[in-house]
Amino acid sequence: MNPLCVQCYRDNRVSAATVVDHIIPHKGDQALFWDRQNWQALCKKCHDIKTVREDGGFGNGRS
């Protein structure tokens, strides 16, 4: 339903979306996990950047 990465689109780029991202991290909350209003289409690069920003980097132990 959403074939383009929303972040790339905001940045005036066109990239195929390959990941369904949770806008607000669900952190195990099943209701938030399945809430379609909390989903956005991202490419892998934008998803990885968002994950690092939210988690503070891979392997740092921050939740």
Backbone as XML, in Angstrom:
<?xml version="1.0"?>
<chain id="A" units="angstrom">
  <residue number="1" name="MET">
    <atom name="N" x="0.809" y="-1.198" z="0.000"/>
    <atom name="CA" x="0.000" y="0.000" z="0.000"/>
    <atom name="C" x="0.854" y="1.263" z="0.000"/>
  </residue>
  <residue number="2" name="ASN">
    <atom name="N" x="2.065" y="1.202" z="0.561"/>
    <atom name="CA" x="2.958" y="2.365" z="0.627"/>
    <atom name="C" x="4.313" y="1.962" z="0.054"/>
  </residue>
  <residue number="3" name="PRO">
    <atom name="N" x="4.476" y="2.103" z="-1.261"/>
    <atom name="CA" x="5.689" y="1.576" z="-1.892"/>
    <atom name="C" x="6.937" y="2.431" z="-1.735"/>
  </residue>
  <residue number="4" name="LEU">
    <atom name="N" x="6.786" y="3.681" z="-1.263"/>
    <atom name="CA" x="7.938" y="4.567" z="-1.160"/>
    <atom name="C" x="8.298" y="4.857" z="0.287"/>
  </residue>
  <residue number="5" name="CYS">
    <atom name="N" x="9.580" y="5.044" z="0.510"/>
    <atom name="CA" x="10.089" y="5.412" z="1.838"/>
    <atom name="C" x="9.621" y="6.823" z="2.170"/>
  </residue>
  <residue number="6" name="VAL">
    <atom name="N" x="8.925" y="6.970" z="3.287"/>
    <atom name="CA" x="8.389" y="8.281" z="3.655"/>
    <atom name="C" x="9.495" y="9.266" z="4.029"/>
  </residue>
  <residue number="7" name="GLN">
    <atom name="N" x="10.587" y="8.800" z="4.610"/>
    <atom name="CA" x="11.687" y="9.708" z="4.971"/>
    <atom name="C" x="12.410" y="10.192" z="3.729"/>
  </residue>
  <residue number="8" name="CYS">
    <atom name="N" x="12.685" y="9.307" z="2.799"/>
    <atom name="CA" x="13.317" y="9.731" z="1.548"/>
    <atom name="C" x="12.428" y="10.736" z="0.834"/>
  </residue>
  <residue number="9" name="TYR">
    <atom name="N" x="11.141" y="10.481" z="0.814"/>
    <atom name="CA" x="10.196" y="11.388" z="0.166"/>
    <atom name="C" x="10.255" y="12.776" z="0.815"/>
  </residue>
  <residue number="10" name="ARG">
    <atom name="N" x="10.308" y="12.812" z="2.142"/>
    <atom name="CA" x="10.428" y="14.099" z="2.858"/>
    <atom name="C" x="11.716" y="14.833" z="2.474"/>
  </residue>
  <residue number="11" name="ASP">
    <atom name="N" x="12.759" y="14.055" z="2.160"/>
    <atom name="CA" x="14.060" y="14.620" z="1.801"/>
    <atom name="C" x="14.222" y="14.790" z="0.286"/>
  </residue>
  <residue number="12" name="ASN">
    <atom name="N" x="13.093" y="14.754" z="-0.440"/>
    <atom name="CA" x="13.082" y="14.918" z="-1.900"/>
    <atom name="C" x="13.886" y="13.853" z="-2.635"/>
  </residue>
  <residue number="13" name="ARG">
    <atom name="N" x="13.847" y="12.629" z="-2.109"/>
    <atom name="CA" x="14.441" y="11.479" z="-2.777"/>
    <atom name="C" x="13.337" y="10.456" z="-3.005"/>
  </residue>
  <residue number="14" name="VAL">
    <atom name="N" x="13.571" y="9.564" z="-3.945"/>
    <atom name="CA" x="12.616" y="8.490" z="-4.200"/>
    <atom name="C" x="13.334" y="7.168" z="-3.977"/>
  </residue>
  <residue number="15" name="SER">
    <atom name="N" x="12.855" y="6.396" z="-2.997"/>
    <atom name="CA" x="13.420" y="5.080" z="-2.691"/>
    <atom name="C" x="12.283" y="4.125" z="-2.388"/>
  </residue>
  <residue number="16" name="ALA">
    <atom name="N" x="12.479" y="2.891" z="-2.782"/>
    <atom name="CA" x="11.484" y="1.863" z="-2.475"/>
    <atom name="C" x="11.483" y="1.579" z="-0.984"/>
  </residue>
  <residue number="17" name="ALA">
    <atom name="N" x="10.303" y="1.436" z="-0.426"/>
    <atom name="CA" x="10.174" y="1.043" z="0.981"/>
    <atom name="C" x="10.374" y="-0.462" z="1.080"/>
  </residue>
  <residue number="18" name="THR">
    <atom name="N" x="11.171" y="-0.882" z="2.042"/>
    <atom name="CA" x="11.432" y="-2.304" z="2.242"/>
    <atom name="C" x="11.144" y="-2.745" z="3.670"/>
  </residue>
  <residue number="19" name="VAL">
    <atom name="N" x="10.841" y="-1.782" z="4.550"/>
    <atom name="CA" x="10.641" y="-2.070" z="5.967"/>
    <atom name="C" x="9.374" y="-1.366" z="6.454"/>
  </residue>
  <residue number="20" name="VAL">
    <atom name="N" x="8.585" y="-2.078" z="7.259"/>
    <atom name="CA" x="7.479" y="-1.432" z="7.964"/>
    <atom name="C" x="8.019" y="-1.032" z="9.328"/>
  </residue>
  <residue number="21" name="ASP">
    <atom name="N" x="8.051" y="0.259" z="9.578"/>
    <atom name="CA" x="8.617" y="0.803" z="10.805"/>
    <atom name="C" x="7.506" y="1.209" z="11.762"/>
  </residue>
  <residue number="22" name="HIS">
    <atom name="N" x="7.769" y="1.064" z="13.048"/>
    <atom name="CA" x="6.855" y="1.566" z="14.074"/>
    <atom name="C" x="7.274" y="2.993" z="14.391"/>
  </residue>
  <residue number="23" name="ILE">
    <atom name="N" x="6.404" y="3.945" z="14.132"/>
    <atom name="CA" x="6.698" y="5.355" z="14.363"/>
    <atom name="C" x="7.067" y="5.568" z="15.826"/>
  </residue>
  <residue number="24" name="ILE">
    <atom name="N" x="6.234" y="5.056" z="16.720"/>
    <atom name="CA" x="6.527" y="5.049" z="18.154"/>
    <atom name="C" x="6.977" y="3.626" z="18.485"/>
  </residue>
  <residue number="25" name="PRO">
    <atom name="N" x="8.200" y="3.442" z="18.981"/>
    <atom name="CA" x="8.662" y="2.083" z="19.298"/>
    <atom name="C" x="7.683" y="1.369" z="20.230"/>
  </residue>
  <residue number="26" name="HIS">
    <atom name="N" x="7.336" y="0.137" z="19.879"/>
    <atom name="CA" x="6.319" y="-0.600" z="20.645"/>
    <atom name="C" x="6.868" y="-1.199" z="21.928"/>
  </residue>
  <residue number="27" name="LYS">
    <atom name="N" x="8.150" y="-1.516" z="21.984"/>
    <atom name="CA" x="8.806" y="-2.064" z="23.185"/>
    <atom name="C" x="8.006" y="-3.194" z="23.826"/>
  </residue>
  <residue number="28" name="GLY">
    <atom name="N" x="7.443" y="-4.056" z="22.968"/>
    <atom name="CA" x="6.707" y="-5.218" z="23.455"/>
    <atom name="C" x="5.216" y="-5.007" z="23.637"/>
  </residue>
  <residue number="29" name="ASP">
    <atom name="N" x="4.735" y="-3.789" z="23.511"/>
    <atom name="CA" x="3.306" y="-3.495" z="23.643"/>
    <atom name="C" x="2.588" y="-4.001" z="22.396"/>
  </residue>
  <residue number="30" name="GLN">
    <atom name="N" x="1.838" y="-5.088" z="22.531"/>
    <atom name="CA" x="1.178" y="-5.721" z="21.384"/>
    <atom name="C" x="0.157" y="-4.806" z="20.716"/>
  </residue>
  <residue number="31" name="ALA">
    <atom name="N" x="-0.565" y="-4.006" z="21.491"/>
    <atom name="CA" x="-1.547" y="-3.092" z="20.904"/>
    <atom name="C" x="-0.846" y="-2.061" z="20.015"/>
  </residue>
  <residue number="32" name="LEU">
    <atom name="N" x="0.264" y="-1.518" z="20.489"/>
    <atom name="CA" x="1.015" y="-0.550" z="19.705"/>
    <atom name="C" x="1.693" y="-1.222" z="18.512"/>
  </residue>
  <residue number="33" name="PHE">
    <atom name="N" x="2.139" y="-2.453" z="18.698"/>
    <atom name="CA" x="2.778" y="-3.208" z="17.613"/>
    <atom name="C" x="1.832" y="-3.378" z="16.430"/>
  </residue>
  <residue number="34" name="TRP">
    <atom name="N" x="0.582" y="-3.705" z="16.682"/>
    <atom name="CA" x="-0.387" y="-3.982" z="15.620"/>
    <atom name="C" x="-1.208" y="-2.767" z="15.202"/>
  </residue>
  <residue number="35" name="ASP">
    <atom name="N" x="-0.977" y="-1.617" z="15.805"/>
    <atom name="CA" x="-1.705" y="-0.402" z="15.456"/>
    <atom name="C" x="-1.202" y="0.136" z="14.115"/>
  </residue>
  <residue number="36" name="ARG">
    <atom name="N" x="-2.013" y="0.005" z="13.075"/>
    <atom name="CA" x="-1.602" y="0.435" z="11.733"/>
    <atom name="C" x="-1.341" y="1.935" z="11.649"/>
  </residue>
  <residue number="37" name="GLN">
    <atom name="N" x="-1.912" y="2.713" z="12.532"/>
    <atom name="CA" x="-1.641" y="4.155" z="12.556"/>
    <atom name="C" x="-0.224" y="4.445" z="13.027"/>
  </residue>
  <residue number="38" name="ASN">
    <atom name="N" x="0.420" y="3.439" z="13.612"/>
    <atom name="CA" x="1.784" y="3.574" z="14.107"/>
    <atom name="C" x="2.808" y="2.997" z="13.124"/>
  </residue>
  <residue number="39" name="TRP">
    <atom name="N" x="2.382" y="2.670" z="11.935"/>
    <atom name="CA" x="3.275" y="2.097" z="10.929"/>
    <atom name="C" x="3.645" y="3.142" z="9.894"/>
  </residue>
  <residue number="40" name="GLN">
    <atom name="N" x="4.876" y="3.054" z="9.383"/>
    <atom name="CA" x="5.293" y="3.858" z="8.247"/>
    <atom name="C" x="6.240" y="3.032" z="7.387"/>
  </residue>
  <residue number="41" name="ALA">
    <atom name="N" x="6.253" y="3.341" z="6.115"/>
    <atom name="CA" x="7.104" y="2.637" z="5.154"/>
    <atom name="C" x="8.457" y="3.341" z="5.081"/>
  </residue>
  <residue number="42" name="LEU">
    <atom name="N" x="9.530" y="2.572" z="5.261"/>
    <atom name="CA" x="10.885" y="3.110" z="5.166"/>
    <atom name="C" x="11.753" y="2.183" z="4.327"/>
  </residue>
  <residue number="43" name="CYS">
    <atom name="N" x="12.805" y="2.729" z="3.740"/>
    <atom name="CA" x="13.832" y="1.887" z="3.133"/>
    <atom name="C" x="14.731" y="1.399" z="4.282"/>
  </residue>
  <residue number="44" name="LYS">
    <atom name="N" x="15.544" y="0.391" z="4.013"/>
    <atom name="CA" x="16.387" y="-0.164" z="5.070"/>
    <atom name="C" x="17.354" y="0.877" z="5.627"/>
  </residue>
  <residue number="45" name="LYS">
    <atom name="N" x="17.941" y="1.702" z="4.749"/>
    <atom name="CA" x="18.899" y="2.714" z="5.209"/>
    <atom name="C" x="18.244" y="3.682" z="6.191"/>
  </residue>
  <residue number="46" name="CYS">
    <atom name="N" x="17.067" y="4.204" z="5.843"/>
    <atom name="CA" x="16.381" y="5.147" z="6.739"/>
    <atom name="C" x="15.943" y="4.462" z="8.025"/>
  </residue>
  <residue number="47" name="HIS">
    <atom name="N" x="15.535" y="3.198" z="7.932"/>
    <atom name="CA" x="15.142" y="2.463" z="9.136"/>
    <atom name="C" x="16.338" y="2.274" z="10.060"/>
  </residue>
  <residue number="48" name="ASP">
    <atom name="N" x="17.485" y="1.916" z="9.480"/>
    <atom name="CA" x="18.693" y="1.724" z="10.295"/>
    <atom name="C" x="19.115" y="3.031" z="10.974"/>
  </residue>
  <residue number="49" name="ILE">
    <atom name="N" x="19.049" y="4.138" z="10.257"/>
    <atom name="CA" x="19.391" y="5.445" z="10.827"/>
    <atom name="C" x="18.452" y="5.785" z="11.971"/>
  </residue>
  <residue number="50" name="LYS">
    <atom name="N" x="17.163" y="5.554" z="11.777"/>
    <atom name="CA" x="16.165" y="5.838" z="12.816"/>
    <atom name="C" x="16.415" y="4.958" z="14.043"/>
  </residue>
  <residue number="51" name="THR">
    <atom name="N" x="16.731" y="3.706" z="13.821"/>
    <atom name="CA" x="16.982" y="2.780" z="14.930"/>
    <atom name="C" x="18.188" y="3.224" z="15.748"/>
  </residue>
  <residue number="52" name="VAL">
    <atom name="N" x="19.262" y="3.614" z="15.091"/>
    <atom name="CA" x="20.460" y="4.078" z="15.798"/>
    <atom name="C" x="20.140" y="5.335" z="16.593"/>
  </residue>
  <residue number="53" name="ARG">
    <atom name="N" x="19.379" y="6.256" z="15.986"/>
    <atom name="CA" x="19.019" y="7.505" z="16.675"/>
    <atom name="C" x="18.187" y="7.209" z="17.913"/>
  </residue>
  <residue number="54" name="GLU">
    <atom name="N" x="17.234" y="6.297" z="17.797"/>
    <atom name="CA" x="16.352" y="5.998" z="18.929"/>
    <atom name="C" x="17.035" y="5.156" z="20.005"/>
  </residue>
  <residue number="55" name="ASP">
    <atom name="N" x="17.861" y="4.215" z="19.574"/>
    <atom name="CA" x="18.492" y="3.301" z="20.519"/>
    <atom name="C" x="19.861" y="3.778" z="20.980"/>
  </residue>
  <residue number="56" name="GLY">
    <atom name="N" x="20.383" y="4.813" z="20.359"/>
    <atom name="CA" x="21.677" y="5.339" z="20.748"/>
    <atom name="C" x="22.848" y="4.556" z="20.197"/>
  </residue>
  <residue number="57" name="GLY">
    <atom name="N" x="22.613" y="3.693" z="19.244"/>
    <atom name="CA" x="23.666" y="2.891" z="18.645"/>
    <atom name="C" x="23.492" y="1.432" z="18.977"/>
  </residue>
  <residue number="58" name="PHE">
    <atom name="N" x="23.929" y="0.600" z="18.086"/>
    <atom name="CA" x="23.777" y="-0.841" z="18.258"/>
    <atom name="C" x="24.697" y="-1.347" z="19.362"/>
  </residue>
  <residue number="59" name="GLY">
    <atom name="N" x="24.179" y="-2.204" z="20.220"/>
    <atom name="CA" x="24.969" y="-2.839" z="21.244"/>
    <atom name="C" x="25.287" y="-1.980" z="22.459"/>
  </residue>
  <residue number="60" name="ASN">
    <atom name="N" x="24.569" y="-0.865" z="22.632"/>
    <atom name="CA" x="24.904" y="-0.018" z="23.773"/>
    <atom name="C" x="24.087" y="-0.339" z="25.013"/>
  </residue>
  <residue number="61" name="GLY">
    <atom name="N" x="23.093" y="-1.249" z="24.866"/>
    <atom name="CA" x="22.318" y="-1.654" z="26.022"/>
    <atom name="C" x="21.180" y="-0.745" z="26.395"/>
  </residue>
  <residue number="62" name="ARG">
    <atom name="N" x="20.999" y="0.368" z="25.688"/>
    <atom name="CA" x="19.882" y="1.263" z="25.982"/>
    <atom name="C" x="18.582" y="0.638" z="25.470"/>
  </residue>
  <residue number="63" name="SER">
    <atom name="N" x="17.506" y="0.740" z="26.230"/>
    <atom name="CA" x="16.226" y="0.174" z="25.826"/>
    <atom name="C" x="15.267" y="1.269" z="25.422"/>
  </residue>
</chain>
